[in-house]
């Protein structure tokens, strides 16, 4: 009987660990202006015990591609390690870079004319946190940030999306192999800025992330991918503390002399 109980407890613990091993904590919020979207990011950072971040990719150093002058690209490097890839469903809308093949592009804000702000309707006009460039889906139905993302060992990741599902489409965001949906967005108004914060389960890292839109005429923009600034490990903090104590003692000894 005792063996049976012990085995049952072990099985329960094993199943619990397996069920929670790849869990990802998700924060998603939609805003109508840049100020509130940035405030949501700061609130998320604070909730994780930090107030600083490291920007991984803001697309400001990428070559901008204007619609009609270039057919777009198949992929864009992310921090020189992982890549954004246009993998399926060529876009058919006005913002599409190539209606015969999946293509994405780095756009400049307001680059498509005064009457069409692309995915950046609610960007600030000056001194914008989001800069002047962003990654545009070109109405591609699936874009992925591939498995090389795990090489960056990210336990946290945040990013912003623009004009998601503003043409009555539904956006589904997946992690890893696409077997589990992180969240869905449907029917957001034009100009919506969406903040997304992801935190991997303890001891794990984020892997492939994919953005899936169910309409080839409903695109979106992606910008400002960052992570929470790493907190010093306990051993590092102990060594730092010992060093400060040593310096204090040395100074005190010198003062007595």
Buried (B, 14 or more C-beta within 10 A) or exposed (E): EEEEEEEEEEEEEEEEEEEEEBEBEEBBBBBBBBEBBBBBBEEBBEEBEBEEBEEBBBBBEBEBBEBEEBBBBBBBEBBEEBBBBBBEBBBBBEBBBBBEEBBBBBBBBBBBEEEEBBBBBBBBEEEEBBBBBBBBBBBBBBBBBBEBBBEBEBBBBBBBBBBBBBBEBBBBBBBBEBEEEBBEBEEBEEBBBBBBBBBBBEEEBBBBBBBBBBBBBBBBBBBBBBBBEEEEEEEEEEEEEEEEEEEEEEEEEEEEE
